[in-house]
Amino acid sequence: MSTPITFDYIAQPMDVSFGAGSLGQLREHIEKLGLTRVIVLSTPEQADLAERVAGILGDIAGGIFTKARMHVPIEIVDEAAAVVTDMQADGCVAVGGGSTIGLGKALSLRYRIPTVAIPTTYAGSEMTPVWGLTENNVKTTGRDRAVLPVKVVYDPELTLTLPLGMSVTSGMNAIAHAVEALWAPDRSPMIELMAEEGVRAIAAGLPRLRETADDLVGRSELLYGAWLCGSCLGATTMSLHHKLCHILGGTFNLPHSETHTIVLPYVLEYNLASSPSAQAALGRALGADPVARLVELRAAWDVPSSLEQLGVKHEDLETVVAAALASPYANPRPVTEAGLRDLLERAWSGALG
């Protein structure tokens, strides 16, 4: 029996510039925001890009901090905060992936100063009000609209140097955002449209890189998909997949996108039959068997396919099971101890089917 459509949709404030070469207009964007002294953030590996960004900003760049790390350790936030205080920064420019943008969010949370994000991966953090901090091997996450970047500059040219393996795992990370949005209890028709299109774009862009790594059309498709998938995550409730990845990453310091890449097919297997609408959308975006298509995309590249490959010990799985069962969260299928243990066992070994 059909029922009338009912939903709530809260749009995240968005100011996005997208296109090859768009980094060149960064100073103009910063000036329009009224910022006069910003700190430029990056990881050590992207220090050269941070220097380039500072050069574009000129005297607006008051300093550079290049120590961002994955999972946003509290000690790194404290160190960056000292620099912000010393230089009296009125904003952050975060150039990089989720680690750097996460650091910018932490500073926005602490000081209520705006962050401008320049993503160089497909992680999608720039489109969400979700923040995360890790202290004593425990990752805490929350939502606060104050951490949502006030401006996002998507320049596909900045992703041309992203290694192919990282491109794949980062793309799978993006798909995970959309997948969970498709079965979120607070999803809306708008989110469903964005999620399906985001998954389609990522799945279309990845194979192009196999032909030509610096294919700007493929890179643009991936970054476009990341924007859509990240927007979905920012507007909906996270479920089992993100819960497991946050536990695994924060507890064992695992690489974020690789963890998503490994876990996603197993969560999809666990949940898909319990969400017919998600199954239909993913069928349109990925094909008749979404799980098989994700595994196929992953298998085409030399990326990890099991938690064991990331260094997780078998006995560590009990820690993950206990943590995942400790607090309730929305999921289309009830999360049982037996079901969770089976899911993790297979993700640990890489067994499918």
N, C-alpha and C positions, 0 to 999 in steps of 0.2 A: 504494500500500500504506500503510495507516494505521500509526502508531507510538504508543506510550504517551506521555502528556504528561510532560514533564520541564522544570522551570524553577527558578530562584532568584528570590526576591522579598525585597528589603530595604525595609521601610516607613520612610519618613522620619518622625521624631517630629513630630507635628502638634498644635497647640493653636489651634483656629480658632473665632472667634466671627463669625457671619454674620447680617446682618439690618439692615434700615433702622433708623437711629437707634442702632446699636450703639456708635458712637463715644462716646456718653454714659457708657458703663461703663469707659472707658479707665483712669481712675485706679484703679479697683478691680482691674483686671487687673495693672497695674504693681505695686500693693501686694502682691498675691498672689505675684508673682515675687520680692519682697524687694528691689526696686530703690528707691534713695532719692535718687539724683541723676542724672538722665538729660539727654542732649543731644538736642534735637529737630532733625531734619534735613529740609530741603526744597530745591527749586529756587527761584531768585529769583521765578519766576512764581507760586509757591504760598506765598509768605511769609505772606500773610494767614491761610491755613489752618494754617501752623505756629504762628502766634500764637494761633489758636483752640485748637489742641491743647495748647499750653503753658498756656493759661488753664484748661483742664479738669484738667491735672495739678497746677496750683498750685505749691506749694513743692517738688514733686518735680522740676519742670523747672528744671535749673540753668543752661540757656542754649539759644540757638537759632542754628543755622548754616544759612544759606539760599543757599549757593553750589554746591549739587550740579549736576553737568553730565553730559551723556550720555557714555557710554563710560568714565566714571570716570577722568579724568586724574589722574596721580600727584600733580601739584602741588596739586590740590584736596584729595586725601586728606591730604597733608602739612599743609595749612592747617587742615583739620578736626581732624587729630590734635593739633595744637598747642592747640586749644580744649579738646579732651577732657582733655589733660594738665593744662592750666591750671585747669579746673573740677573735676578729679578725678571725672569721670563714671564711673558704674558700669554704664551701659547707654545704648543709643541708641533713639530712637523715630523711625523713618523714615516720613514721610508723603508719598506721591506715587507715581510710577511706577518703572520700572527704574533710572533714573539715581539717584534718591534712595536706593532700597533697595540698589542697588549700592554706594553710598557707605557705608551702614550695614554692609554685608558687609565692605567693606575695613577698616573700623574694628574690626569683630569679629575679622577675621583678624589684625590687627596687635596688638590689646590683649586678645583673648580675652574681650571683654565682650559681653553679649547684645544682640541687636537685636529690637525689637518693630516689626512692619511694619503700616502702614495703607495699603493699595494704593488708588490713585485711577484706575488704568488697568487694562488687561487683560493686561499684559506677563507676569505670572506669576513674576517673579523671586523673590517671597517664598516660593515653594514649592520652591525648589531650593537645593542646597548648592554651586551654581556661582558663582564669583566672577570678576570681570574687572577688569583695570587697563590703562590705556593710557599708554604712555611713548614719546616720540619717534615718534609715529604708528604704533606697533606695539601691538596689543591682545593681551594675554596672559590666558588663562583657566585656571581650575583648579577642583578640587573639594575641599571641606573641610567636614565636617559642623559645624564650629565656626561657620560663617557662616550656617547655616540659622536664620532667625528663630525665637525661642522662643515667640512669640505673633503671630498674624495676626488683625487685626480687619477684616473685610469689611463696609463700610457702603455699600450701593448709593447712598444719598443723596449721598455724596461724589463720585460719578461724574456727577451730573446736569449739572454745569458743564463736563464734558469735551466739547470741540468735536466735532461730528459726524464731521469728517474724521479726527480723532485716534481717535475711537471705532472707526471702521472699520479703520484701520491697526493699532491696538492689538489689535483682535479677530482680525485676520489673523495677527498675531504669535503670539497664543495658539494659533490653529489650527496654525501651523507646529510648535509644540512637540509637539502631539499626533500630527501627521503623522509626524514623525521617530521618535516613540516606537513607532508602529505597525510600523515596519520595523527597529527597533533589534535587534541580535543578542541583547541581554539583556532583551528584553521578557518579560512574563509574562501569563497570562490576566487578572489583576487590572488591569494596565496597559492591556491591549487594551480592556477594558470602560470604564475611565475615559477613555481617549483618544476612543473612539467617542462616548461621551455628551458629552464636552467639546466636540467638534466640532459635534455636533448642537445643543447649547445656544447656542453662538456663532452658528451659522448661523440659528437661530430668533430670536435676540435682535436681530440687526442690522436686519432689515426692519421691526421694530416701531418703531425710532427714526426711520425715514423717515416714519412716520405722525405720531408725537409724540416730539419729541426728549427730553422729560422723562418718558417712560413708565417708571415705576419697576419695572413688571413686566419690561419688556425689559431695563432696566439690571441688574436682579437676575439675569436669565437669563445675561447676558453675564459678570457677575462670578462667578457659579457656574461657568460654563464655563471661565473663566480659572483658577479654583482647580483644576479637574480637569486642564486642559491643562498648567498649571505643575507640578502634582504628577507628571505623566508625564515631563516633561523632567528633573525632579530625580531620577528613578529609573532612567533609561536613558542609553545612550550617544548623543551627538550625532553626526550624519552630515553629508552634503554640504551640505545647506541651511544649517545653522548655521555650518558652516565658512566658506562663501562670505559670509554676512552679517557674520560677525566680521571677515573680511579687508576687505571693502568698508567697513564702518563704521569700523574702527580706522585704516585707511590713508587714507581720504578724508574722515573725519569726517562721514559721512552719517547722517541721522536713522534711528534704529534700526528703529522699526516700519514706516516707509515702505520701507526696504530689504527687510524681510521680505515686505511686501505685494507688491512687484515681483517678487522672485526666486522665491517659493513656487510659482506655477503651472508655472514652467519646470523646477524640480527635480522636481515631481510628475510632469510629463510624462516626464522622464528616467528616473525610478525605478519608477513605478507597476507597469508590466508585470513587473518583476522581483520584486515582492512581492504575490502573489495574496491573502494574508490582509489586507494593508493595503488593497488594492483593494476587497475585499469589505466591509470595515468602513467605508471612506469612501463606498462606494456606498450603504450603509444610512444613513449620517449626512448625506450631501450629495445623493444622487441617482445616477442611472445614469452620469453623466459628471462625476466630482468636479472635474476641471480646469475644465471649462466653468462649473460652479457657482461656483467660486472667482472666476473672471474676471467672472462675472455680478454677484456680490456687490460686487466691487471697482468695476466699471463703473457701478454705480448711484449712485456718489458721486464728487465732484470730488477724487480723490486721484491721486497720480502713478502712472503705469503703465509707466515705463521708467527705466532707470538714467541715460539721457541727461537726463531731466527733473530728476534730482537733481544734475546738474552733472558726472557722470563723463564724462571724455573717452574717445573710442574707443581711443586709444593706451594708456590706462590698463588696458585689459582684459588685456594681456599680463602686467602686474604681478600681477593677480589670478590668472591661470592659473598662473603660476610659483609663487606662494605656496600655492595650493591643492594643487599637485602635490608640494610640497616635503616634506610629512610625511604618512604613511599614516593613514587613519581608516576606520572601518567604514561601509560603504554597500552596499545590496542589489545594486547594479549596479556593475561595475568602472568606476572613473573614469579615462577616457582623455583625453589632451591634446586630441584632435579633438572628442570629445564635450563636454568642458568648454568649449572655445572656441565651439562652436556654441550651447551653452546660454547663455553670457554674451553672445554676439552678439545673440541674440534678446531677452534680458532688457534689453540696452542700447537696442535699437531699439523694443521693445514689440511685436515681431511674434509672432503666435501660430499654432499649427498647423504 
